[in-house]
Amino acid sequence: MNSQTISKTNEQLMLKCLKLLENWNQTDIPIAALIYNPQTDLIIAGAVNQKEIEIDPTEHAEIIAIRKASKINKSSNLTGLTLITTLEPCQMCAGAILNSKISKVIFGAWDEKFGAAGSVWDLLRDPLSPSHPEVIGGVLAEDSKQILQDFFKKIRKNKINNINISL
Ligand SMILES: [Zn+2]
């Protein structure tokens, strides 16, 4: 057996992240995040968006995953670790990524409204930013996008149904 650790590919990590969104029946927008240690080949934290369920606008999947990983690592410095998220991080999450000194960010779908990793803003690669993690966007983007589209379709359908009921 080869004793050398073989780290997972970006696609393999994204598939693991997408798994957290399987059979999604929550009121929150389906977005998931993982924190991965390429040195040990272990996923150390995972989280999903809980903004609505927690009634807290800071409860994005990336923030929760960073909090969990920091607690597990007993350090607020997550240098060397990789964050995987199904949707491009927003400004708040990009800020948390920079503060945590995460070394690499892999994301799925682009977010043309709030994306801060290349779409609307590019905080992670801004020359003024204190650190510059490696950023790989658009990994299995169609899969993440499909999950989001299915979710919004379901919401619209439920809204129409509700209107029909109230009539
Ligand atoms: Zn966010």
Backbone and ligand atoms as CSV (ligand in chain L), in Angstrom:
chain,resi,resn,atom,element,x,y,z
A,1,MET,N,N,0.837,-1.211,0.000
A,1,MET,CA,C,0.000,0.000,0.000
A,1,MET,C,C,0.866,1.252,0.000
A,2,ASN,N,N,0.452,2.215,-0.743
A,2,ASN,CA,C,1.188,3.481,-0.790
A,2,ASN,C,C,0.880,4.294,0.465
A,3,SER,N,N,1.919,4.626,1.201
A,3,SER,CA,C,1.687,5.351,2.458
A,3,SER,C,C,1.506,6.850,2.228
A,4,GLN,N,N,1.860,7.300,1.039
A,4,GLN,CA,C,1.756,8.730,0.740
A,4,GLN,C,C,0.276,9.130,0.588
A,5,THR,N,N,-0.091,10.254,1.190
A,5,THR,CA,C,-1.477,10.693,1.099
A,5,THR,C,C,-1.763,11.245,-0.298
A,6,ILE,N,N,-2.806,10.722,-0.883
A,6,ILE,CA,C,-3.225,11.258,-2.184
A,6,ILE,C,C,-4.449,12.124,-1.937
A,7,SER,N,N,-4.322,13.408,-2.204
A,7,SER,CA,C,-5.453,14.278,-1.904
A,7,SER,C,C,-6.522,14.174,-2.987
A,8,LYS,N,N,-7.725,14.517,-2.588
A,8,LYS,CA,C,-8.890,14.405,-3.473
A,8,LYS,C,C,-8.863,15.496,-4.550
A,9,THR,N,N,-9.484,15.212,-5.669
A,9,THR,CA,C,-9.561,16.211,-6.734
A,9,THR,C,C,-10.645,17.234,-6.383
A,10,ASN,N,N,-10.629,18.366,-7.073
A,10,ASN,CA,C,-11.624,19.408,-6.842
A,10,ASN,C,C,-13.039,18.862,-7.061
A,11,GLU,N,N,-13.193,18.046,-8.095
A,11,GLU,CA,C,-14.514,17.482,-8.414
A,11,GLU,C,C,-14.973,16.512,-7.326
A,12,GLN,N,N,-14.059,15.689,-6.836
A,12,GLN,CA,C,-14.415,14.743,-5.766
A,12,GLN,C,C,-14.876,15.495,-4.521
A,13,LEU,N,N,-14.194,16.587,-4.211
A,13,LEU,CA,C,-14.559,17.376,-3.033
A,13,LEU,C,C,-15.920,18.030,-3.238
A,14,MET,N,N,-16.152,18.534,-4.445
A,14,MET,CA,C,-17.442,19.183,-4.717
A,14,MET,C,C,-18.583,18.176,-4.640
A,15,LEU,N,N,-18.351,16.961,-5.098
A,15,LEU,CA,C,-19.390,15.933,-5.014
A,15,LEU,C,C,-19.752,15.659,-3.560
A,16,LYS,N,N,-18.743,15.644,-2.696
A,16,LYS,CA,C,-18.992,15.428,-1.264
A,16,LYS,C,C,-19.798,16.592,-0.686
A,17,CYS,N,N,-19.501,17.781,-1.167
A,17,CYS,CA,C,-20.196,18.978,-0.699
A,17,CYS,C,C,-21.663,18.948,-1.168
A,18,LEU,N,N,-21.855,18.568,-2.423
A,18,LEU,CA,C,-23.212,18.500,-2.993
A,18,LEU,C,C,-24.059,17.454,-2.269
A,19,LYS,N,N,-23.405,16.428,-1.733
A,19,LYS,CA,C,-24.113,15.366,-1.018
A,19,LYS,C,C,-24.891,15.917,0.181
A,20,LEU,N,N,-24.382,16.999,0.767
A,20,LEU,CA,C,-25.052,17.613,1.925
A,20,LEU,C,C,-26.404,18.219,1.538
A,21,LEU,N,N,-26.618,18.400,0.231
A,21,LEU,CA,C,-27.860,19.045,-0.230
A,21,LEU,C,C,-28.874,18.043,-0.767
A,22,GLU,N,N,-28.539,16.755,-0.652
A,22,GLU,CA,C,-29.440,15.725,-1.176
A,22,GLU,C,C,-30.760,15.715,-0.419
A,23,ASN,N,N,-31.849,15.519,-1.149
A,23,ASN,CA,C,-33.205,15.477,-0.568
A,23,ASN,C,C,-33.486,16.708,0.288
A,24,TRP,N,N,-33.125,17.850,-0.211
A,24,TRP,CA,C,-33.258,19.111,0.527
A,24,TRP,C,C,-34.733,19.460,0.711
A,25,ASN,N,N,-35.154,19.599,1.955
A,25,ASN,CA,C,-36.556,19.999,2.166
A,25,ASN,C,C,-36.650,21.093,3.233
A,26,GLN,N,N,-35.588,21.914,3.297
A,26,GLN,CA,C,-35.568,22.998,4.273
A,26,GLN,C,C,-36.027,24.311,3.636
A,27,THR,N,N,-36.303,25.278,4.489
A,27,THR,CA,C,-36.752,26.578,3.974
A,27,THR,C,C,-35.582,27.424,3.485
A,28,ASP,N,N,-34.366,27.057,3.878
A,28,ASP,CA,C,-33.189,27.816,3.464
A,28,ASP,C,C,-32.769,27.482,2.044
A,29,ILE,N,N,-32.132,28.443,1.387
A,29,ILE,CA,C,-31.574,28.218,0.055
A,29,ILE,C,C,-30.491,27.137,0.174
A,30,PRO,N,N,-30.544,26.104,-0.669
A,30,PRO,CA,C,-29.580,24.998,-0.521
A,30,PRO,C,C,-28.155,25.359,-0.954
A,31,ILE,N,N,-27.322,25.619,0.033
A,31,ILE,CA,C,-25.901,25.924,-0.190
A,31,ILE,C,C,-25.128,25.157,0.886
A,32,ALA,N,N,-24.067,24.490,0.481
A,32,ALA,CA,C,-23.283,23.709,1.434
A,32,ALA,C,C,-21.816,24.094,1.356
A,33,ALA,N,N,-21.092,23.819,2.444
A,33,ALA,CA,C,-19.651,24.099,2.476
A,33,ALA,C,C,-18.932,23.010,3.269
A,34,LEU,N,N,-17.694,22.769,2.881
A,34,LEU,CA,C,-16.838,21.815,3.588
A,34,LEU,C,C,-15.498,22.465,3.836
A,35,ILE,N,N,-14.802,21.992,4.860
A,35,ILE,CA,C,-13.403,22.379,5.050
A,35,ILE,C,C,-12.590,21.088,4.988
A,36,TYR,N,N,-11.575,21.120,4.155
A,36,TYR,CA,C,-10.787,19.923,3.845
A,36,TYR,C,C,-9.312,20.166,4.141
A,37,ASN,N,N,-8.686,19.136,4.718
A,37,ASN,CA,C,-7.249,19.213,4.967
A,37,ASN,C,C,-6.521,18.346,3.929
A,38,PRO,N,N,-5.872,18.952,2.939
A,38,PRO,CA,C,-5.219,18.149,1.899
A,38,PRO,C,C,-4.013,17.364,2.419
A,39,GLN,N,N,-3.459,17.778,3.571
A,39,GLN,CA,C,-2.307,17.063,4.136
A,39,GLN,C,C,-2.727,15.686,4.670
A,40,THR,N,N,-3.868,15.674,5.338
A,40,THR,CA,C,-4.330,14.407,5.935
A,40,THR,C,C,-5.391,13.733,5.077
A,41,ASP,N,N,-5.849,14.425,4.048
A,41,ASP,CA,C,-6.926,13.958,3.168
A,41,ASP,C,C,-8.242,13.777,3.942
A,42,LEU,N,N,-8.455,14.603,4.947
A,42,LEU,CA,C,-9.676,14.489,5.751
A,42,LEU,C,C,-10.551,15.731,5.621
A,43,ILE,N,N,-11.848,15.502,5.537
A,43,ILE,CA,C,-12.798,16.609,5.602
A,43,ILE,C,C,-13.050,16.861,7.081
A,44,ILE,N,N,-12.749,18.064,7.540
A,44,ILE,CA,C,-12.822,18.277,8.989
A,44,ILE,C,C,-14.109,18.973,9.429
A,45,ALA,N,N,-14.811,19.617,8.498
A,45,ALA,CA,C,-16.075,20.270,8.892
A,45,ALA,C,C,-16.986,20.393,7.681
A,46,GLY,N,N,-18.273,20.366,7.949
A,46,GLY,CA,C,-19.256,20.539,6.889
A,46,GLY,C,C,-20.441,21.319,7.433
A,47,ALA,N,N,-21.111,22.072,6.567
A,47,ALA,CA,C,-22.251,22.858,7.034
A,47,ALA,C,C,-23.151,23.218,5.850
A,48,VAL,N,N,-24.396,23.512,6.170
A,48,VAL,CA,C,-25.327,24.019,5.157
A,48,VAL,C,C,-25.845,25.383,5.604
A,49,ASN,N,N,-26.351,26.126,4.657
A,49,ASN,CA,C,-26.930,27.433,4.924
A,49,ASN,C,C,-28.077,27.309,5.933
A,50,GLN,N,N,-28.049,28.104,6.990
A,50,GLN,CA,C,-29.089,28.029,8.037
A,50,GLN,C,C,-29.646,29.402,8.386
A,51,LYS,N,N,-29.559,30.293,7.427
A,51,LYS,CA,C,-29.948,31.688,7.652
A,51,LYS,C,C,-31.400,31.835,8.124
A,52,GLU,N,N,-32.301,31.142,7.440
A,52,GLU,CA,C,-33.729,31.276,7.782
A,52,GLU,C,C,-34.082,30.482,9.032
A,53,ILE,N,N,-33.580,29.261,9.099
A,53,ILE,CA,C,-33.933,28.403,10.240
A,53,ILE,C,C,-33.395,28.979,11.553
A,54,GLU,N,N,-32.244,29.638,11.479
A,54,GLU,CA,C,-31.652,30.240,12.681
A,54,GLU,C,C,-32.050,31.713,12.836
A,55,ILE,N,N,-32.760,32.235,11.854
A,55,ILE,CA,C,-33.121,33.660,11.801
A,55,ILE,C,C,-31.878,34.512,12.081
A,56,ASP,N,N,-30.850,34.257,11.268
A,56,ASP,CA,C,-29.558,34.919,11.470
A,56,ASP,C,C,-28.878,35.091,10.105
A,57,PRO,N,N,-28.750,36.327,9.637
A,57,PRO,CA,C,-28.171,36.548,8.304
A,57,PRO,C,C,-26.699,36.161,8.183
A,58,THR,N,N,-26.037,35.861,9.311
A,58,THR,CA,C,-24.617,35.466,9.218
A,58,THR,C,C,-24.442,33.943,9.135
A,59,GLU,N,N,-25.536,33.218,9.201
A,59,GLU,CA,C,-25.431,31.749,9.234
A,59,GLU,C,C,-25.300,31.140,7.834
A,60,HIS,N,N,-24.380,31.653,7.051
A,60,HIS,CA,C,-24.085,31.072,5.745
A,60,HIS,C,C,-23.259,29.800,5.949
A,61,ALA,N,N,-23.380,28.864,5.010
A,61,ALA,CA,C,-22.681,27.575,5.127
A,61,ALA,C,C,-21.180,27.765,5.361
A,62,GLU,N,N,-20.572,28.694,4.625
A,62,GLU,CA,C,-19.117,28.888,4.746
A,62,GLU,C,C,-18.733,29.358,6.150
A,63,ILE,N,N,-19.526,30.291,6.690
A,63,ILE,CA,C,-19.228,30.829,8.026
A,63,ILE,C,C,-19.333,29.713,9.072
A,64,ILE,N,N,-20.390,28.927,8.977
A,64,ILE,CA,C,-20.587,27.842,9.955
A,64,ILE,C,C,-19.442,26.830,9.846
A,65,ALA,N,N,-19.053,26.496,8.606
A,65,ALA,CA,C,-17.960,25.532,8.398
A,65,ALA,C,C,-16.645,26.079,8.955
A,66,ILE,N,N,-16.390,27.364,8.733
A,66,ILE,CA,C,-15.159,27.990,9.259
A,66,ILE,C,C,-15.170,27.972,10.790
A,67,ARG,N,N,-16.325,28.282,11.376
A,67,ARG,CA,C,-16.429,28.243,12.852
A,67,ARG,C,C,-16.130,26.857,13.377
A,68,LYS,N,N,-16.754,25.844,12.750
A,68,LYS,CA,C,-16.555,24.458,13.199
A,68,LYS,C,C,-15.086,24.057,13.073
A,69,ALA,N,N,-14.490,24.376,11.909
A,69,ALA,CA,C,-13.089,23.977,11.665
A,69,ALA,C,C,-12.150,24.667,12.659
A,70,SER,N,N,-12.428,25.922,12.982
A,70,SER,CA,C,-11.585,26.656,13.937
A,70,SER,C,C,-11.661,26.012,15.313
A,71,LYS,N,N,-12.873,25.612,15.713
A,71,LYS,CA,C,-13.059,24.950,17.017
A,71,LYS,C,C,-12.306,23.624,17.027
A,72,ILE,N,N,-12.457,22.843,15.956
A,72,ILE,CA,C,-11.802,21.527,15.873
A,72,ILE,C,C,-10.285,21.693,15.878
A,73,ASN,N,N,-9.803,22.667,15.125
A,73,ASN,CA,C,-8.357,22.920,15.028
A,73,ASN,C,C,-7.806,23.681,16.226
A,74,LYS,N,N,-8.719,24.167,17.065
A,74,LYS,CA,C,-8.353,25.010,18.214
A,74,LYS,C,C,-7.476,26.179,17.766
A,75,SER,N,N,-7.821,26.738,16.604
A,75,SER,CA,C,-7.080,27.882,16.079
A,75,SER,C,C,-7.958,28.655,15.107
A,76,SER,N,N,-7.825,29.975,15.156
A,76,SER,CA,C,-8.571,30.786,14.197
A,76,SER,C,C,-7.802,30.912,12.879
A,77,ASN,N,N,-6.611,30.335,12.839
A,77,ASN,CA,C,-5.787,30.367,11.625
A,77,ASN,C,C,-5.914,29.027,10.897
A,78,LEU,N,N,-6.575,29.066,9.763
A,78,LEU,CA,C,-6.829,27.819,9.026
A,78,LEU,C,C,-5.922,27.685,7.796
A,79,THR,N,N,-4.715,28.239,7.889
A,79,THR,CA,C,-3.740,28.124,6.794
A,79,THR,C,C,-3.521,26.651,6.449
A,80,GLY,N,N,-3.457,26.366,5.169
A,80,GLY,CA,C,-3.222,24.995,4.717
A,80,GLY,C,C,-4.495,24.257,4.374
A,81,LEU,N,N,-5.637,24.809,4.826
A,81,LEU,CA,C,-6.906,24.121,4.597
A,81,LEU,C,C,-7.604,24.665,3.344
A,82,THR,N,N,-8.530,23.877,2.856
A,82,THR,CA,C,-9.305,24.218,1.653
A,82,THR,C,C,-10.766,24.341,2.023
A,83,LEU,N,N,-11.428,25.378,1.520
A,83,LEU,CA,C,-12.863,25.519,1.706
A,83,LEU,C,C,-13.543,25.201,0.385
A,84,ILE,N,N,-14.553,24.354,0.454
A,84,ILE,CA,C,-15.324,24.009,-0.735
A,84,ILE,C,C,-16.740,24.515,-0.495
A,85,THR,N,N,-17.324,25.200,-1.459
A,85,THR,CA,C,-18.693,25.662,-1.303
A,85,THR,C,C,-19.419,25.551,-2.639
A,86,THR,N,N,-20.710,25.229,-2.552
A,86,THR,CA,C,-21.463,24.983,-3.784
A,86,THR,C,C,-21.795,26.275,-4.526
A,87,LEU,N,N,-21.726,27.416,-3.840
A,87,LEU,CA,C,-22.001,28.702,-4.484
A,87,LEU,C,C,-20.862,29.682,-4.182
A,88,GLU,N,N,-20.557,30.510,-5.145
A,88,GLU,CA,C,-19.505,31.529,-4.970
A,88,GLU,C,C,-19.722,32.296,-3.661
A,89,PRO,N,N,-18.694,32.437,-2.838
A,89,PRO,CA,C,-18.862,33.144,-1.561
A,89,PRO,C,C,-19.287,34.612,-1.734
A,90,CYS,N,N,-20.104,35.081,-0.795
A,90,CYS,CA,C,-20.523,36.485,-0.784
A,90,CYS,C,C,-19.422,37.331,-0.112
A,91,GLN,N,N,-19.662,38.629,0.027
A,91,GLN,CA,C,-18.645,39.500,0.643
A,91,GLN,C,C,-18.357,39.090,2.082
A,92,MET,N,N,-19.425,38.752,2.826
A,92,MET,CA,C,-19.241,38.385,4.238
A,92,MET,C,C,-18.376,37.130,4.346
A,93,CYS,N,N,-18.690,36.135,3.515
A,93,CYS,CA,C,-17.944,34.871,3.580
A,93,CYS,C,C,-16.523,35.057,3.056
A,94,ALA,N,N,-16.359,35.876,2.023
A,94,ALA,CA,C,-15.008,36.166,1.523
A,94,ALA,C,C,-14.196,36.823,2.635
A,95,GLY,N,N,-14.819,37.711,3.395
A,95,GLY,CA,C,-14.155,38.355,4.530
A,95,GLY,C,C,-13.726,37.334,5.571
A,96,ALA,N,N,-14.617,36.374,5.858
A,96,ALA,CA,C,-14.296,35.322,6.840
A,96,ALA,C,C,-13.175,34.425,6.316
A,97,ILE,N,N,-13.186,34.155,5.009
A,97,ILE,CA,C,-12.137,33.329,4.392
A,97,ILE,C,C,-10.781,34.032,4.560
A,98,LEU,N,N,-10.758,35.343,4.297
A,98,LEU,CA,C,-9.506,36.103,4.437
A,98,LEU,C,C,-9.054,36.132,5.893
A,99,ASN,N,N,-10.018,36.326,6.800
A,99,ASN,CA,C,-9.669,36.363,8.227
A,99,ASN,C,C,-9.157,35.022,8.739
A,100,SER,N,N,-9.664,33.951,8.170
A,100,SER,CA,C,-9.246,32.614,8.635
A,100,SER,C,C,-7.949,32.161,7.968
A,101,LYS,N,N,-7.500,32.889,6.954
A,101,LYS,CA,C,-6.259,32.569,6.213
A,101,LYS,C,C,-6.313,31.204,5.525
A,102,ILE,N,N,-7.531,30.789,5.154
A,102,ILE,CA,C,-7.695,29.547,4.377
A,102,ILE,C,C,-6.859,29.653,3.098
A,103,SER,N,N,-6.219,28.551,2.699
A,103,SER,CA,C,-5.266,28.603,1.583
A,103,SER,C,C,-5.887,28.420,0.211
A,104,LYS,N,N,-7.031,27.728,0.164
A,104,LYS,CA,C,-7.610,27.442,-1.149
A,104,LYS,C,C,-9.131,27.441,-1.061
A,105,VAL,N,N,-9.789,27.990,-2.077
A,105,VAL,CA,C,-11.255,28.033,-2.129
A,105,VAL,C,C,-11.705,27.406,-3.443
A,106,ILE,N,N,-12.582,26.434,-3.330
A,106,ILE,CA,C,-13.171,25.799,-4.514
A,106,ILE,C,C,-14.664,26.088,-4.447
A,107,PHE,N,N,-15.230,26.664,-5.487
A,107,PHE,CA,C,-16.684,26.858,-5.455
A,107,PHE,C,C,-17.344,26.375,-6.729
A,108,GLY,N,N,-18.672,26.147,-6.619
A,108,GLY,CA,C,-19.435,25.610,-7.747
A,108,GLY,C,C,-20.018,26.703,-8.623
A,109,ALA,N,N,-21.296,27.007,-8.410
A,109,ALA,CA,C,-21.980,27.985,-9.264
A,109,ALA,C,C,-21.499,29.404,-8.978
A,110,TRP,N,N,-21.551,30.225,-10.001
A,110,TRP,CA,C,-21.236,31.649,-9.835
A,110,TRP,C,C,-22.473,32.359,-9.319
A,111,ASP,N,N,-22.280,33.390,-8.508
A,111,ASP,CA,C,-23.406,34.166,-7.979
A,111,ASP,C,C,-23.313,35.591,-8.519
A,112,GLU,N,N,-24.105,35.843,-9.555
A,112,GLU,CA,C,-23.998,37.141,-10.228
A,112,GLU,C,C,-24.608,38.299,-9.441
A,113,LYS,N,N,-25.281,37.972,-8.323
A,113,LYS,CA,C,-25.855,39.034,-7.492
A,113,LYS,C,C,-24.933,39.425,-6.341
A,114,PHE,N,N,-24.385,38.412,-5.670
A,114,PHE,CA,C,-23.616,38.668,-4.446
A,114,PHE,C,C,-22.202,38.102,-4.471
A,115,GLY,N,N,-21.806,37.506,-5.569
A,115,GLY,CA,C,-20.509,36.823,-5.622
A,115,GLY,C,C,-19.330,37.754,-5.381
A,116,ALA,N,N,-18.452,37.346,-4.457
A,116,ALA,CA,C,-17.278,38.178,-4.131
A,116,ALA,C,C,-15.983,37.426,-4.399
A,117,ALA,N,N,-16.064,36.474,-5.343
A,117,ALA,CA,C,-14.853,35.726,-5.716
A,117,ALA,C,C,-14.702,35.722,-7.234
A,118,GLY,N,N,-15.088,36.849,-7.839
A,118,GLY,CA,C,-14.897,36.968,-9.285
A,118,GLY,C,C,-16.099,37.477,-10.059
A,119,SER,N,N,-17.322,37.298,-9.514
A,119,SER,CA,C,-18.512,37.746,-10.261
A,119,SER,C,C,-18.746,39.249,-10.129
A,120,VAL,N,N,-19.198,39.661,-8.950
A,120,VAL,CA,C,-19.480,41.080,-8.716
A,120,VAL,C,C,-18.226,41.769,-8.165
A,121,TRP,N,N,-17.671,41.159,-7.154
A,121,TRP,CA,C,-16.404,41.618,-6.567
A,121,TRP,C,C,-15.397,40.478,-6.652
A,122,ASP,N,N,-14.145,40.797,-6.360
A,122,ASP,CA,C,-13.148,39.728,-6.269
A,122,ASP,C,C,-12.250,40.000,-5.064
A,123,LEU,N,N,-12.882,39.916,-3.894
A,123,LEU,CA,C,-12.162,40.240,-2.653
A,123,LEU,C,C,-10.996,39.298,-2.391
A,124,LEU,N,N,-11.168,38.044,-2.792
A,124,LEU,CA,C,-10.125,37.057,-2.475
A,124,LEU,C,C,-8.840,37.320,-3.250
A,125,ARG,N,N,-8.967,37.976,-4.403
A,125,ARG,CA,C,-7.771,38.254,-5.202
A,125,ARG,C,C,-7.491,39.751,-5.326
A,126,ASP,N,N,-8.185,40.544,-4.509
A,126,ASP,CA,C,-7.965,41.990,-4.533
A,126,ASP,C,C,-6.545,42.282,-4.038
A,127,PRO,N,N,-5.792,43.098,-4.774
A,127,PRO,CA,C,-4.418,43.396,-4.329
A,127,PRO,C,C,-4.359,43.998,-2.928
A,128,LEU,N,N,-5.448,44.666,-2.510
A,128,LEU,CA,C,-5.473,45.281,-1.183
A,128,LEU,C,C,-5.807,44.277,-0.076
A,129,SER,N,N,-6.286,43.103,-0.440
A,129,SER,CA,C,-6.633,42.100,0.570
A,129,SER,C,C,-5.360,41.581,1.243
A,130,PRO,N,N,-5.483,41.242,2.541
A,130,PRO,CA,C,-4.293,40.843,3.307
A,130,PRO,C,C,-3.692,39.508,2.873
A,131,SER,N,N,-4.514,38.615,2.338
A,131,SER,CA,C,-3.979,37.333,1.864
A,131,SER,C,C,-4.708,36.951,0.588
A,132,HIS,N,N,-4.141,36.061,-0.153
A,132,HIS,CA,C,-4.715,35.674,-1.442
A,132,HIS,C,C,-4.773,34.157,-1.570
A,133,PRO,N,N,-5.898,33.577,-1.146
A,133,PRO,CA,C,-6.018,32.131,-1.309
A,133,PRO,C,C,-6.134,31.774,-2.791
A,134,GLU,N,N,-5.756,30.566,-3.109
A,134,GLU,CA,C,-5.971,30.067,-4.469
A,134,GLU,C,C,-7.486,29.931,-4.652
A,135,VAL,N,N,-8.022,30.366,-5.787
A,135,VAL,CA,C,-9.472,30.309,-6.015
A,135,VAL,C,C,-9.760,29.515,-7.284
A,136,ILE,N,N,-10.605,28.500,-7.145
A,136,ILE,CA,C,-11.015,27.716,-8.312
A,136,ILE,C,C,-12.543,27.730,-8.360
A,137,GLY,N,N,-13.089,28.451,-9.340
A,137,GLY,CA,C,-14.543,28.608,-9.441
A,137,GLY,C,C,-15.122,27.750,-10.552
A,138,GLY,N,N,-16.438,27.525,-10.449
A,138,GLY,CA,C,-17.151,26.831,-11.513
A,138,GLY,C,C,-16.974,25.322,-11.519
A,139,VAL,N,N,-16.572,24.741,-10.370
A,139,VAL,CA,C,-16.391,23.283,-10.302
A,139,VAL,C,C,-17.759,22.605,-10.153
A,140,LEU,N,N,-18.123,21.796,-11.113
A,140,LEU,CA,C,-19.455,21.159,-11.174
A,140,LEU,C,C,-20.548,22.220,-10.996
A,141,ALA,N,N,-20.346,23.355,-11.609
A,141,ALA,CA,C,-21.244,24.502,-11.453
A,141,ALA,C,C,-22.682,24.161,-11.839
A,142,GLU,N,N,-22.835,23.359,-12.871
A,142,GLU,CA,C,-24.192,23.035,-13.343
A,142,GLU,C,C,-24.979,22.262,-12.287
A,143,ASP,N,N,-24.286,21.394,-11.550
A,143,ASP,CA,C,-24.961,20.606,-10.505
A,143,ASP,C,C,-25.494,21.517,-9.397
A,144,SER,N,N,-24.655,22.455,-8.963
A,144,SER,CA,C,-25.072,23.392,-7.907
A,144,SER,C,C,-26.218,24.270,-8.402
A,145,LYS,N,N,-26.085,24.717,-9.630
A,145,LYS,CA,C,-27.093,25.601,-10.224
A,145,LYS,C,C,-28.445,24.895,-10.317
A,146,GLN,N,N,-28.385,23.628,-10.708
A,146,GLN,CA,C,-29.619,22.841,-10.852
A,146,GLN,C,C,-30.338,22.719,-9.505
A,147,ILE,N,N,-29.577,22.462,-8.454
A,147,ILE,CA,C,-30.161,22.323,-7.109
A,147,ILE,C,C,-30.842,23.634,-6.706
A,148,LEU,N,N,-30.186,24.758,-7.007
A,148,LEU,CA,C,-30.752,26.070,-6.673
A,148,LEU,C,C,-32.007,26.335,-7.496
A,149,GLN,N,N,-31.936,26.028,-8.789
A,149,GLN,CA,C,-33.088,26.260,-9.663
A,149,GLN,C,C,-34.288,25.416,-9.231
A,150,ASP,N,N,-34.038,24.157,-8.877
A,150,ASP,CA,C,-35.122,23.276,-8.422
A,150,ASP,C,C,-35.763,23.837,-7.153
A,151,PHE,N,N,-34.914,24.368,-6.278
A,151,PHE,CA,C,-35.413,24.932,-5.021
A,151,PHE,C,C,-36.326,26.134,-5.284
A,152,PHE,N,N,-35.878,27.041,-6.158
A,152,PHE,CA,C,-36.675,28.250,-6.425
A,152,PHE,C,C,-37.953,27.914,-7.193
A,153,LYS,N,N,-37.883,26.896,-8.019
A,153,LYS,CA,C,-39.070,26.449,-8.751
A,153,LYS,C,C,-40.120,25.945,-7.753
A,154,LYS,N,N,-39.652,25.192,-6.775
A,154,LYS,CA,C,-40.527,24.625,-5.752
A,154,LYS,C,C,-41.172,25.749,-4.934
A,155,ILE,N,N,-40.380,26.743,-4.589
A,155,ILE,CA,C,-40.877,27.888,-3.811
A,155,ILE,C,C,-41.968,28.612,-4.585
A,156,ARG,N,N,-41.693,28.875,-5.873
A,156,ARG,CA,C,-42.675,29.596,-6.701
A,156,ARG,C,C,-43.976,28.801,-6.789
A,157,LYS,N,N,-43.825,27.476,-6.957
A,157,LYS,CA,C,-44.986,26.605,-7.080
A,157,LYS,C,C,-45.810,26.654,-5.788
A,158,ASN,N,N,-45.120,26.581,-4.661
A,158,ASN,CA,C,-45.806,26.625,-3.362
A,158,ASN,C,C,-46.528,27.949,-3.181
A,159,LYS,N,N,-45.889,29.029,-3.634
A,159,LYS,CA,C,-46.507,30.352,-3.500
A,159,LYS,C,C,-47.790,30.396,-4.319
A,160,ILE,N,N,-47.728,29.902,-5.534
A,160,ILE,CA,C,-48.906,29.905,-6.401
A,160,ILE,C,C,-50.016,29.062,-5.757
A,161,ASN,N,N,-49.609,27.890,-5.228
A,161,ASN,CA,C,-50.580,27.023,-4.561
A,161,ASN,C,C,-51.245,27.722,-3.387
A,162,ASN,N,N,-50.431,28.460,-2.624
A,162,ASN,CA,C,-50.956,29.182,-1.462
A,162,ASN,C,C,-51.963,30.228,-1.877
A,163,ILE,N,N,-51.646,30.926,-2.971
A,163,ILE,CA,C,-52.559,31.961,-3.472
A,163,ILE,C,C,-53.877,31.310,-3.882
A,164,ASN,N,N,-53.764,30.167,-4.566
A,164,ASN,CA,C,-54.953,29.468,-4.996
A,164,ASN,C,C,-55.824,29.071,-3.811
A,165,ILE,N,N,-55.144,28.620,-2.760
A,165,ILE,CA,C,-55.880,28.184,-1.565
A,165,ILE,C,C,-56.603,29.390,-0.951
A,166,SER,N,N,-55.867,30.526,-0.861
A,166,SER,CA,C,-56.472,31.699,-0.214
A,166,SER,C,C,-57.607,32.295,-1.040
A,167,LEU,N,N,-57.613,32.020,-2.339
A,167,LEU,CA,C,-58.724,32.501,-3.173
A,167,LEU,C,C,-59.950,31.662,-2.873
L,1,ZN,ZN,ZN,-21.921,34.119,2.348
